[in-house]
Amino acid sequence: MGYDAEEDSHWIGGFIIDAKQQGKGYGRAAMEAILNHLATKPGYREAALSYEPENTVARRFYASLGFVETGERTEDEFVACRPADDATNRRST
């Protein structure tokens, strides 16, 4: 995780769950823990991340957690953000 002062957002980078462990809830639990941690930070406004356009599993996963694509790209990856007030409104399904 890192803070981008220019964008006033907290970036979550390098989030990967081994393919053999996917579908077991580890990714959701880890991402929810990250988002809950960020929610305790003073001035926390939003979380941002990026993923490869062809990774439809990641796209659906992040969308289910409230991340919305911004239309921006970084290093050929889609950028998605989630507002801070969404951190306490979403729960696992």
SEFI-647988 format. One record per atom (N, C-alpha, C, CB): x, y, z. Coordinates in pm, whole numbers, padded with zeros to 5 digits, always signed. Glycine has a CB too. Layout:
! SEFI-647988
XYZ;...
***
This chain:
! SEFI-647988
+00085-00117+00000;+00000+00000+00000;+00089+00123+00000;-00096+00000+00122;+00036+00226-00060;+00107+00352-00061;+00010+00467-00077;+00211+00354-00173;+00053+00583-00032;-00031+00702-00043;+00019+00788-00158;-00031+00782+00090;-00072+00830-00244;-00040+00918-00355;-00097+01056-00322;-00097+00862-00491;-00010+01147-00278;-00054+01280-00237;-00115+01358-00353;+00062+01358-00177;-00060+01339-00472;-00111+01411-00589;-00255+01372-00619;-00022+01383-00712;-00286+01244-00605;-00421+01194-00631;-00506+01190-00504;-00414+01054-00692;-00444+01211-00388;-00510+01202-00258;-00582+01068-00243;-00609+01318-00240;-00510+00961-00276;-00568+00827-00264;-00463+00729-00214;-00626+00780-00399;-00510+00623-00157;-00424+00515-00109;-00425+00403-00213;-00470+00462+00032;-00306+00371-00264;-00294+00269-00368;-00266+00133-00308;-00185+00306-00467;-00338+00034-00356;-00316-00105-00318;-00249-00169-00438;-00451-00180-00277;-00127-00212-00422;-00053-00268-00535;-00008-00409-00510;+00065-00182-00567;+00005-00484-00616;+00060-00619-00607;-00027-00717-00532;+00193-00613-00543;-00158-00702-00539;-00249-00792-00467;-00272-00917-00551;-00385-00721-00434;-00215-01028-00506;-00223-01153-00581;-00252-01269-00486;-00091-01180-00659;-00346-01353-00526;-00374-01477-00454;-00338-01590-00550;-00527-01485-00407;-00258-01684-00504;-00216-01797-00586;-00339-01866-00647;-00134-01899-00501;-00328-01902-00773;-00441-01963-00844;-00498-02084-00770;-00397-02005-00983;-00413-02161-00705;-00460-02279-00631;-00544-02242-00509;-00342-02364-00588;-00529-02119-00461;-00599-02076-00341;-00719-01985-00370;-00504-02004-00249;-00739-01953-00498;-00850-01866-00535;-00983-01939-00516;-00836-01819-00680;-01086-01862-00486;-01219-01918-00468;-01243-01971-00327;-01242-02029-00566;-01150-01947-00236;-01162-01995-00098;-01191-01883+00001;-01034-02067-00058;-01205-01761-00049;-01236-01648+00038;-01115-01575+00094;-01318-01694+00151;-00995-01623+00063;-00874-01558+00116;-00856-01417+00060;-00751-01643+00084;-00881-01401-00069;-00866-01270-00132;-00964-01168-00076;-00885-01282-00282;-01089-01210-00061;-01191-01120-00007;-01157-01083+00138;-01331-01185-00014;-01119-01180+00217;-01084-01151+00357;-00964-01057+00365;-01053-01283+00433;-00864-01081+00282;-00745-00996+00284;-00779-00855+00237;-00635-01056+00195;-00856-00842+00129;-00889-00709+00079;-00978-00634+00178;-00959-00718-00058;-01071-00702+00241;-01154-00637+00341;-01070-00591+00460;-01266-00732+00389;-00970-00670+00498;-00880-00630+00607;-00801-00505+00567;-00784-00746+00644;-00753-00501+00444;-00680-00384+00395;-00770-00261+00397;-00627-00408+00252;-00891-00275+00346;-00984-00161+00341;-01023-00115+00480;-01109-00198+00261;-01043-00209+00571;-01075-00172+00709;-00957-00099+00774;-01111-00297+00791;-00836-00143+00744;-00717-00075+00796;-00709+00067+00741;-00589-00154+00760;-00730+00082+00612;-00725+00215+00551;-00831+00308+00611;-00745+00205+00400;-00946+00253+00645;-01055+00334+00702;-01015+00396+00836;-01180+00248+00720;-00914+00342+00903;-00869+00398+01030;-00770+00512+01012;-00807+00289+01115;-00723+00533+00890;-00623+00637+00863;-00690+00775+00859;-00551+00609+00730;-00634+00871+00932;-00690+01007+00927;-00683+01061+00784;-00613+01102+01024;-00792+01120+00740;-00796+01179+00607;-00814+01081+00493;-00673+01254+00584;-00835+00953+00526;-00854+00853+00420;-00974+00892+00335;-00873+00710+00480;-00952+00902+00204;-01056+00944+00111;-01098+00835+00014;-01009+01063+00033;-00999+00761-00039;-01033+00654-00133;-00917+00556-00148;-01071+00713-00269;-00953+00436-00190;-00854+00334-00224;-00853+00321-00375;-00886+00196-00155;-00736+00297-00430;-00722+00281-00575;-00634+00160-00602;-00662+00409-00641;-00656+00098-00717;-00575-00015-00760;-00585-00026-00910;-00619-00147-00692;-00507-00115-00966;-00514-00137-01110;-00503-00286-01138;-00402-00059-01184;-00551-00325-01255;-00546-00465-01297;-00546-00472-01448;-00667-00545-01238;-00499-00584-01499;-00489-00604-01643;-00629-00615-01704;-00406-00730-01675;-00651-00549-01816;-00784-00548-01879;-00842-00687-01905;-00777-00473-02008;-00756-00784-01939;-00807-00918-01970;-00836-01002-01845;-00707-00991-02057;-00805-00950-01728;-00829-01025-01604;-00972-01000-01556;-00726-00984-01494;-01065-01071-01618;-01207-01051-01586;-01242-01099-01445;-01294-01124-01688;-01168-01195-01393;-01192-01242-01256;-01161-01128-01158;-01105-01368-01223;-01046-01062-01176;-01010-00950-01090;-01111-00836-01105;-00867-00899-01123;-01151-00809-01227;-01247-00700-01252;-01376-00724-01174;-01278-00688-01402;-01431-00845-01181;-01555-00878-01109;-01533-00875-00958;-01607-01017-01151;-01420-00928-00914;-01387-00931-00771;-01383-00789-00714;-01252-01002-00747;-01306-00701-00778;-01294-00564-00727;-01427-00490-00735;-01186-00488-00805;-01503-00512-00840;-01635-00449-00852;-01726-00495-00738;-01700-00482-00989;-01717-00623-00700;-01801-00674-00591;-01767-00610-00457;-01788-00826-00581;-01646-00553-00449;-01603-00484-00327;-01626-00333-00335;-01455-00513-00299;-01688-00287-00443;-01722-00146-00455;-01624-00063-00536;-01733-00088-00322;-01523-00125-00597;-01430-00050-00682;-01497-00022-00816;-01297-00130-00702;-01476+00100-00865;-01534+00144-00992;-01422+00191-01082;-01640+00257-00969;-01424+00144-01205;-01322+00186-01302;-01334+00336-01327;-01336+00108-01435;-01219+00402-01334;-01216+00549-01350;-01204+00592-01496;-01101+00607-01272;-01171+00499-01584;-01145+00534-01723;-00998+00564-01747;-01229+00653-01764;-00921+00571-01640;-00777+00594-01652;-00705+00461-01670;-00722+00668-01527;-00583+00471-01720;-00496+00354-01730;-00360+00390-01676;-00485+00303-01876;-00297+00292-01614;-00159+00307-01570;-00083+00184-01616;-00150+00326-01415;+00023+00208-01692;+00102+00097-01746;+00013-00009-01811;+00186+00033-01636;-00082+00037-01892;-00176-00050-01967;-00272-00129-01878;-00098-00146-02052;-00288-00091-01754;-00385-00155-01666;-00500-00058-01638;-00318-00200-01533;-00621-00114-01616;-00736-00033-01577;-00716+00013-01433;-00869-00112-01592;-00756+00136-01404;-00753+00190-01269;-00895+00190-01214;-00692+00335-01267;-00911+00146-01090;-01041+00147-01023;-01024+00206-00884;-01101+00003-01015;-01127+00279-00839;-01123+00343-00706;-01248+00306-00626;-01112+00496-00720;-01233+00316-00498;-01344+00291-00405;-01343+00402-00301;-01333+00149-00338;-01451+00478-00290;-01455+00586-00192;-01448+00535-00049;-01581+00668-00211;-01393+00617+00038;-01378+00578+00179;-01511+00545+00244;-01310+00690+00257;-01615+00619+00213;-01743+00593+00279;-01802+00458+00239;-01841+00703+00247;-01750+00397+00133;-01795+00265+00091;-01731+00156+00175;-01763+00243-00058;-01622+00187+00243;-01546+00086+00319;-01629+00024+00428;-01423+00148+00379;-01722+00097+00486;-01803+00041+00594;-01940-00004+00547;-01819+00142+00705;-01973+00023+00420;-02106-00010+00370;-02115-00146+00303;-02150+00093+00274;-02003-00202+00259;-02004-00331+00189;-01958-00441+00281;-01916-00327+00063;-02020-00553+00272;-01980-00672+00347;-01973-00789+00252;-02079-00702+00463;-01904-00895+00292;-01892-01012+00205;-02028-01073+00180;-01798-01117+00267;-02038-01133+00063;-02164-01196+00024;-02152-01346+00029;-02206-01153-00116;
***
